[in-house]
Amino acid sequence: MNSLYFPVAAFGLGGAELLVILCIALLLFGGKKLPDLAKGLGKSIREFKKAAAEGEDEAAAEAADKKVVAKPEATKTHGSN
């Protein structure tokens, strides 16, 4: 088993690819900026998840409010027209 295994199969990235990306980011932004960038990214993801959950709750509440109870249709018997 590979020691650099990261569960990022959704993007098709393995450990080596993530290591290269991390090295490039370190070169571009420097060691002092990376923690700030990661912190900002984490906050952004958290806020997005929170907003998505609130949107789902609002949509469910609206659907419950608009739910109309259907009246049962009258059934015809064989003898009536």
CORFEN-V469719 format. One record per residue. N is the residue number from 1. RES is the residue in one letter. SS is DSSP state (hx for helix, st for strand, lp for the rest). Layout:
n = [N	N]
res = [RES	RES]
ss = [SS	SS]
//
This chain:
n = [1	2	3	4	5	6	7	8	9	10	11	12	13	14	15	16	17	18	19	20	21	22	23	24	25	26	27	28	29	30	31	32	33	34	35	36	37	38	39	40	41	42	43	44	45	46	47	48	49	50	51	52	53	54	55	56	57	58	59	60	61	62	63	64	65	66	67	68	69	70	71	72	73	74	75	76	77	78	79	80	81]
res = [M	N	S	L	Y	F	P	V	A	A	F	G	L	G	G	A	E	L	L	V	I	L	C	I	A	L	L	L	F	G	G	K	K	L	P	D	L	A	K	G	L	G	K	S	I	R	E	F	K	K	A	A	A	E	G	E	D	E	A	A	A	E	A	A	D	K	K	V	V	A	K	P	E	A	T	K	T	H	G	S	N]
ss = [lp	lp	lp	lp	lp	lp	lp	lp	lp	lp	lp	lp	lp	lp	hx	hx	hx	hx	hx	hx	hx	hx	hx	hx	hx	hx	hx	hx	hx	lp	hx	hx	hx	hx	hx	hx	hx	hx	hx	hx	hx	hx	hx	hx	hx	hx	hx	hx	hx	hx	hx	hx	hx	hx	hx	hx	hx	hx	hx	hx	hx	hx	hx	hx	hx	hx	lp	lp	lp	lp	lp	lp	lp	lp	lp	lp	lp	lp	lp	lp	lp]
//
